[in-house]
Structures are given as C-alpha cells and as structure tokens.
Amino acid sequence: MTADSDGGWGRVRLGLAIAVSTTAILLLPLVVANPSQQTTTTQFAAATTTTPPVSQPELTTTSTSIPPIEALIPLSVEGILDSVAPSVGFVLSQQGTGSGVVISEDYLVTNAHVVWPDTTVSLVFLNGATFQGRVVAVDPFVDLAVVDISRLSRKPPPISVGTTADVAAEDDLWVVGYPAPTEFTPEPTIDSGELLGVSDWEFTGVSWLTIEAPAIGGQSGGAVVDRYGRLVGISTFGSTATLTSISIDDVLRQVDELLVSSQVRGLEPRRIPHSGARRSNDVALEGEWDQQLFFGWFRHDADVNVDWPGGDVGLSATTIDGTEIVAGEAEIDFVPLFAFPVLVVADAPQAAEGTLESSLPIILYPDPDHGQTLPRVGSLAGIFDVGGDRDFFYLDLDEGDLATINVESAARTELRVYGPGGTIVAEDVDRSGFIGSNASIEMVAAATGRHVVSIESSLSTVSGYTVVTR
C-alpha cells in the first residue's frame, strides 16, 4: 500500500516484465481460527477465470479444535514477525510491487490494484521459493485478488487466521509486508498502529478496519494481524495518516464467492487486449464525455508517433495508472518510460470522427461501460479500468422529471450530466473517495430527451462503481 500525494492507492513501480502462466487451480478447504466457536471451516470451490461453472462443484470440509482466546499467549513484536512473515509473499507485477498473504496451500490473496492488469505475477517468499502465480480472480469493488499457488513446490505455510470479532477500538494491530523494496531480494517488515474502528460499507458489503498508521509503498495486500499473530485483515487503502484493511471474515467470504464465479456484480472479468493491433484505427467520439482507449505494447526504447490528421482531438500517452508521458493536440511523439503497456487516449471537446494513425501498432479497447442506458430507477455497475478512466451512460428524461444520480465507489469521482443539447446541466465531485462521501446530483430535467451521465475517476488504479438512479 502506498500513500499517494492525493491520499489514494498506489504501488512501488519496477521496470520488470512477467511471463504468462496457465496453471490450473485445485480444491482445498481453509480452517479459520475463531475463539468464539469450537470449529469453523471456510471452503474454497474450484472455478475457471473466464466463465462460471455450469453447476456448483462439490465442496470438501475439515475441522480442528481451536483453543479459547484466554489460552493464547500474546507475542512480542519479533515473535509476530517471525510467526507471520513466512506466510507473506513479495508480489511483483508489470506495474510495480506489493504484498500477498498465503491463506491456504493453494491460494494467496492480495489487492486488485497490486496485480491488475496482469494475469500472472512473480512471487518471492521468505523460504527462498519463487513462483509465477496465476491471478484467478479479481474484485475491483473490494480491491481483492486471488492468486493460485497450487503448483509451487516449496510451500510457504498458510497464515494463522483470526476474526475481527476479537479486536476492538484502541487495540494495537501489526502490518507485515514488503514496503518499498530497493533490491530484488526484499525483506519483510512490521509496523504497528492503534485500531481506530471498524466500518461497515453497505456499497461493498464488507467491513473495513482503520488503523492509525501511515500507509507505506509496497505494503498493499499485506497481513494485518492481532497480538497473537492471527490474520484479521488485508491492508489496502491508505494515506499518510491512516491505513485501511479488509476484514478477514469478509475476505474469506469474498474468496469463496470469487472461486465459484469470477463474475463480480454480474460483470465479466476485464482483460487488456493483446491482439488486434493496427497502425490505423477508425474512431468516433460522441462528445466531450467520450474517450477512446488504445493499448500499445512497445519496447522501452521505441520511438512512437500517434496522429489524428485534420482533427481537433486531444491525444495523450500514459501508463496504466494514469501517469502522463506526453499530451498534445492531434499529434504526439514519445519514447515509453518502461517496457509496460502504454495507454493512448483520444478525446475531443465535441463530436469527432476520423482515423487515428500510429507509427507502431496499437490495440483498440472496447470499453463495455460506454453507452449503456441507465434505468430511470435502479442501478448499473461498472469498472474504472485504468487510472483516470472516464465512462458514460445514457439517461432518458422528460422535461420536469426529478432525477437523483449517485455514484458509489472507492474512487474519487467527477460526475457530470449533459443535457440533450450536449452542454453540462449538473455536476458534482467526490474529492475524498472510499467511505467518506459519494458524488451525487439531484436535478430537474429542463428538456425532454437523452441525457448523458459521465463519470471520471481520479484514482490511479482499477476500481469498481455503481451508478444509482431514482
């Protein structure tokens, strides 16, 4: 987890490429330590990464005796690190680094923003084992990802799992992860902070622990543990003053659901395209709410020129997290900073059509969140696929209709409504993100016709959202 300058998510960036693996996943239950009960078992069900299974797979069960909490002995800081660190892995993706926690022999959990958009990630463990883990499921709404480590020969031990029911405000908690590594052989560290409280966020359906400790780069996806060294959360959001983690009780439930079906809120998993690259791409932009994304897989020393002949169109090249490489009007020239996929963005102050020419082939990304029709009363889910992503929806209103539009998301969001004439008729900005507030508009339609609802993320990574209308 990092503390971005704007208090958001982030990760430590390294210029390393990752190979793609096609490892199959297996079936294994996980025993969860819950002192309030004698036995508690969470099952992990097998699934594919692209389509849900036709029928529910048969689950296996196991059980064990859990000692009452009074019988547990608090550990020293050194004891916590010694106990937890072997189960925490260093995670390296094409976009940067983070941490992950081994919760069973077959699975490691981390944050969605640590692994996205890779399908495989490199893992390094304290026992010296290294592995190409396959990302089998991602939930951008909760910022959770599951990585298959079933074929890792030298297994790290699964972490001891606790429950948030046994922690309370003012308790000390510890975070174990791999912050800001300066070399490829990283060392785990431990940080502590007081638990400020547990928040239930209805939008995600999970609980979040807020800890009075600064977020540190590379610690995303790390283990948050109690004084007995038991896992109570997975670190995720952060700022310079506090860090937030997903309650382990909800993590295990979400993992169960993700392994049964990789769909989240009815949405298929997003994949960045690797085929269909062209030097010439026909583009049609509806208005200033529209944008077209292209991906380029260039060498780090490639000289790239992108041109929109004769058009009043803005062009930019950025990294996946929205870091700008170059921007200009109608034409840009750049050399990629890293051997990562480069995002080429085309937008315009008004409707525009033309052909985008590129000196090297780029791949059109057909964003499924563009141009859907919002229900007059109801909701639609979508995903900010990259940093700074802008999506738009249609909303049909009659003159005099009262409409309320609310965007629920962890991302800081800019919300705008364009009337039938193409001008902005209402707007709002959520500057805090996460649990703080939502971008929301209440308006009376001044004209009958199709309105456009535009939402734009200022977050530097993938994030899910729901647009609620009533």
N, C-alpha and C positions, 0 to 999 in steps of 0.2 A: 504494500500500500504506500502511496506517496502522498505528500502534501503539495498539491499543485499551487501555483501562485494565486489561483482563484478559489482555493479551498476544495478542489474536486478530487477526482480519481487520478491515478497515473501509474506509471511503472518505470523502472530503470531500463534504459534502452541500450542494447548492444548490437553491433553490426555482424550478426552471425546468422547463417541460414540453417534451416531444419529440413531433414529428409522426411518423406511421407511414408507412413506405415499402414498396413491393413490388418493389424492384429485383431483376432476375434475375441469377444468378451465371454466370460464364464459366469456361473451362478454361485453365489456364496452368501450366507447369512452373516449378519453382524450382531454381536452381543453388546448391548448397551448397559452401562453401569447406571442403575437408578436406585439409590439407597431407600427410597420410599416403597419399593417392591422387592420381592424375592427374586423374580426373574423378569426380564424384559428383552424381547428379541425384535430386531428390525430385519426384514427380508429384502434382499436385492434381487429383482427379477431381470432376466435377460431381455435384451431388445436390440433392434438394429438402430443405426444412426440416421437413417433416411426415412423409413416408413414404420409405423407402429405394427406390432404383430397382429395377426388375424384374431388370435384368441389369447386369453390370459395364460402365461406359462405357469406350470406347477411350481409352487414355492417350497423351499425346504425350511425346517425350523431347527433350532437348537436352544439350549438354556444352560445357565450356570448359576451358582449361588453368589449373591452379591453381599458383601459384609455391610452392616449398618454404618452410617456415616460416623457414629461415635467410635467405631473400631479403627477408623482410618487415622493415619499419622501425618500431620502437615509436613511438607518437605521444605528444606532450605531452598534458596534461590538456585544454588548449584545443583541440588537434588532435582529440582523441577527441570532444569535444563538437561541434566543427564538422563532423566526419565523420558522427556518429551522429544528432544532433538532427533533421536534415531528414526522417529516416525514422521518427521517433517522434511520434505524434499525441496531442493532448489529447482525452480521451473524456468526454463529458457525457451522463449518463443522467438519468432522473427521480429516481433515488435519490441521486445525487452525481456525483463526478468521479473519473477515473483516467487511466491512460496506455495506449497501444497501440503496437504495432510493425508497420510495413509489411514483410511478408516476400515479397511479390510485387506485380505490378501490380494484382492483383485482390483481395488479401486482407490484412487486418490482424488480428493476434492480440492478445488481452488476457486478463484474468482473467474467469472466470464471475461472480465476485462484484462486478465493476465494472459489468457490463451487466444482470445479472438484476434484474427480470424483463422488461425491455424487449425489444421486437422490432426497434426501431431506436434508434440513438444518434447524437448530434451529434459531429462530429469537426472539430478545428481543427489545421492543420499550419503548420509554420514558414514555408512559402512563401506563406502567406496563404489557402490553399484551405480552404474549409469545406464540410461534406458531411453528409448524413443517411445513415449507413451501416446496412445491414441485417444484423442478427445472424442468421447462417445455421446456427450450431451452438454448443452449449454442453455442456461436460463438467464437471459439478459434482464429480465424484470427483477430478479432477486440477486443478480450478479454472482451466479454459481455455475461451476462447470465440473464435470466428472471425467476423469482420465483413467483409461484401462491400463493397469499394470500387471495383468494376469500372466504374461509371458516373461516377466522379469525373473531371472533365475536366482539371484541372491536377494531374497525378500527382506525388506525392512519390516520391523514389527508394526502391526496396527496399533494406533494410539489407544490409550485407555479413555473411554468415553463416559462423560458425566451427564448432567442435566442442569438446565438453567433454574430449575426449581430449587436447587441447593445454593444459589448465590443471591445476594441481596445488595441493595444500595450501600455504598461505603466499604464493601468487601474489596480487597486487593485481588486483581487478576493479572496474569502474566501473558505476554505475547511472544511466541517463539517463531522466528522466521529468518529470512536471508535478506536483510536490508542492504541496499547499495553495494553490491559486491564489486571489488576492484580487480579481481582476478578470477580465472575460470574455476579455481578450486575454492569455492566460497565456504565460510564458516557460519554456522547458525548463531544468532544472538538472542538475548532475552531482555525484555523491557517490561516494566510494571506500571500499573495505574489503578486508581480507585474506580469502582463501578459507580457511575452516576445514576444509572437507572436502566430499566427495560421498557421499550416502547413497542406497542402493537400497531403496525401499519396496515390498515384494512386493505389498501390497494394491492399489496403483495401477499397478504395472508400469512405473514411471518412476523416474528418478534425480533427486535434488534437491541443489542447491548451497546450502550455508550460508555466509553472508558475515558477517564481524564488522563490522557497521554497523547503526545504528538504522533501523528502518522509518519512513518519513515519509508522512503522509497525502497521498493523491492519486498516489503513485508506483506503486501496484498496476498490473501489466500493462506496466511499463516495461522498457527494454532493459538487460540485464546483459551487459557486453562486456569483452573482454580488452584488453591494452595495444596491440593493433593495431586496435582499434575494431570487432572482429568479434563478432557476437552469439553468446553462449554460454548464455544463459538468459533466461527471462521472470520478472520478480520477482512474488512472490505473498504467501506467509505472512510474518508479521513480528512483532517485539516491539521493546522499547526497546533491546535489546542486539544482536540479530541480524536479518537478513532472509534469506529463502529464495527460491530461484528454481527453476523447472522447467528441467531440462537441455534445451538447444535440440535435441539429437538426438532426444529423446523428444517434444518439441513438434511437430517436423515429422512424425514418425510418427503422432502423435495427430491432427494436422490432416488428413493423408491419409485416416485412417480416418473422421473426422467428415464429411468431404466426400463420402465414398462412402455413408455411412449416418449419419443424425443420431441413431439409437438409441445409447445408451451402456449397456453391460451388459444389453442386452435391454430396456431401458426406453425408452418413447417420450418425446420432449421434453415438458417440463411447460409449460403455458401458464396464466397467470392469466386467469380468465374476464372477459369484458367485456359479456356479455349474460345475460339471465335474471334481472335484478334484481327483487326483490319487497319489499314492505313487511312481509309476513307469511311466515314460513318455519317449517315443521314440523321439529322437531329431536328426535332420540332419542339419548341418551348412555348407553353401556353401564355405565360406572363411572368411577372417578376417573382411570383411564388414558386415557379417551376425551376428545377435544376436537373442537369443530366450528368451522371457519374460514369467515368471510364476508369478502368484499371490498366496500368502498364507494368509489365514485369521486365524491367530494364537492368542491364549491368550498371554497377555503381559509377562507371566512368563514361556512360553513354551520353552522347550529345543529342538532345531531343528537341524537336521543333513541332509545335501544335499551332494550327492556323485555321481561322474561320474567315474565308475570303469574303470581303464586302459586307460584313455584318457588324451591327452594334451589339456585340456579345462579349461579356466578361469571361475570361479564362483564368484558371489558376491551377497550380500543381501543388499538392500537399502530401504529407504522409497520412497513413490510416487514421492517426489520432488528431488530424487537423492541423498539424504544424506546417505552416506555409513555406514552400520552396520558392515559388515565384508567382506573380499575378500580373495581369495586363489586360488590355482590350484588343480582342480579335486575334492576337498572336502572342505566344510565349516561347521562350527558349530557355532550357535549363539542363543541368547535369545533376542526376539524382544524388542525394546525400549518402544513401546507403543502398545496398542490394535488396531493398524491400520493395513490395508493390507500391507504386506511386498512384495516387488518386488524381485524375484530371477532371476538373469541374467546369461545366459550361452553364452560364445563366445570363439573363438579359432583363433590362428594365421594362420590356414589353414583349408581346408575342414575336417569335422569330423562327424561321426555318432556313436550313442550309446544310452544307456538308462540312463536317469537321475533318480536316486533313492533318495527318501526323507523319513525321519522318520515320517513326518506328511504330509498329502495330500496337493498337490499344483495344481494350475489350469493353464493349458496352455493358453496363449493369442495369438490367430492367428492374427497377425498384418496385416491389409489389405494393408498397404503401402510397404510390402515386395514383390519384384519380379515383379512389373508391368513393362511394356515396354513403354519407353518414345517415343513420336513421334519424327521423325527426325527434324521437325519444328513444334513447338506448345508448349503445357504446360500440366502439371498434378498437381493437388492439393493433398496435404497430411496433416497429423497431427502428430506432435511430441506428443505422448500420455502421456508421463511421463518425468520427469526430466532426461536429458542425453540420451533420446531416439535416436536410430540410425536406419535409414531406407535406403533401397537401391532399385535402379531401373535398368533396362536393357536399353542399347542404342546400336543399331546395326549400325556400321560404316564400310565403305570401306577404304582401305589404301589411304591416301592423302586427305580424307574428312576434311574440315574445320568445326569444331563444336564449338559453344558457348553455355555454360551452366550457367544459372544464377538462384540463389535461392533467392526468395523474402520471407522474414519472419521477424517477430519482434524478433526472437531468434538469438542469436549469433550462427553462424553455421559453422561447418567444412565440407568442400566439397572436395571429392576425386573421381578421376576416375581411375578405374583399367582396364588395357588392357586385351585382350583375354588370355594372359598368367597368369593373376592373380596378376600382380605387378602394383604398383601405377605409372601412367603415367602423372598425373597432379593433383594439389591440391591448395586450397585457403581457407583462414579462414576469416570470418567476425567477428571481435572482438568487434564491437560496438552494433550491433543489431538495432532494431527499424528503424527509418528513416535514420540513419547515413550512412549505406552502405549495400551492399549485397555480399555474397560470389559468385565469378564469375570466370569462366575458359574459355579461348579461346585456342583451341588446334588443331593440325593437326594429324589425326589418323596415327600411324606408322604401323598398321597392320589391315587387314580385319577381322571382327568378332564381337562377342558380347562383349561390354564393360559394366562395372558395375559402376553406379553413386551412391556413398554413401554420405549421409548427416547425420550429427550428431549434436544435439542441446546441447549447454552448459547452456541453461536456466533451471531453477529449477521447471518448471511447463509446463502445456499444452500450445501448440502454433501451429497455422496453418502455412502452407507454400505453395508456388507454385514453381515448377521446370520448368523453361522456356528454351527451346532449339531452336536453329536456326543455 
